[in-house]
Amino acid sequence: MSTDSDAVLISPTQLQALQAAEPVVLIDTRDADTYALGHIPGAVNLRETFTYLATSSPEGLQELKDTFAAHLGAIGLSGAETAVFYEDALNSGYGQSCRGYYLLTWLGYPKVKVLNGGYSAWKAAELPVSTEAVMPTPAIFPTTLATADVMLTKDDVAEALGTDTVLLDVRDVDEWIGESSSPYGKDFAPRKGRLPGAKWVEWYRFMKPSPQGPVFKSPDEVRAECATAGIAPSDTVYLYCFKGARASNTFLALKQAGFADVRMYFGSWNEWSRDDKLPIESGLPLLRPARKPALALAA
């Protein structure tokens, strides 16, 4: 079981205490205009946490690593600070704060947290807000850290098709049923559908209402949601969505609930759908009725 000190999710009051106790780089993942209207005091704005589209080729992953080493160094992460990500509300930002958590986990950064409930929870707690832009003190992001084994390539996913590995699709329902190719528009990506054999739990289901806005469900509640789709904490789970944001939200939920073997296909549907050699399932994912055994004829 995790303790309060090593838990990834923190409340607004816990964030205040953390800022008072140790060096923190607070990262606002919203767009620049929204950030300018009001943010948590001291937060720096890094929209690329959400917007960057990655591919899973060796070159694509190296570019992803280099890009974020530069961005994260520029906002002051040297390895000594705790990085804390937040978005507006956990049900409206497509998991963008969790995408930051996932990226830093992959990069091997030692201290990463996410504000549970986001900026909405901060405001609901009646804590101070600021409209002043923060000028960070740049640092050298540590590039010698060992990356964590949480990143999947399209080849990894292709090899898992038809095996006991659970492919978990957490996209919105219109994408799952093949009505839309993405959150950016129905025809943003060239093909609609899902990975062959994938199971589906919509990412919203790992959150619940609270007086402070949506927050993550408890570990027991997360395990129960997975059980409805036949997924156990002992399973190997490969997550995907459209570009690795909503799946990052689920990655965090599953890790906090004790799922030990969870990885994510960060390129997700944006990459998979653009390679015509890769198989997809399309059309409505209807349940095929079990075939009834033939009646034995009387002798």
Secondary structure, 3 states (H helix, E strand, C coil): CCCCCCCCEECHHHHHHHHHHCCEEEEECCCHHHHHHCECCCCEECCHHHHCCCCCCHHHHHHHHHHHHHHHHHCCCCCCCEEEEECCCCCCCCCHHHHHHHHHHHCCCCCEEEECCHHHHHHHCCCCCECCCCCCCCCCCCCCCCCCCCEECHHHHHHHCCCCCEEEECCCHHHHCCCCCCCCCCCCCCCCCECCCCEECCHHHHEECCCCCCEECCHHHHHHHHHHCCCCCCCEEEEECCCCCHHHHHHHHHHHCCCCEEEEECCHHHHHCCCCCCCCECCCCCCCCCCCCCCCCCC
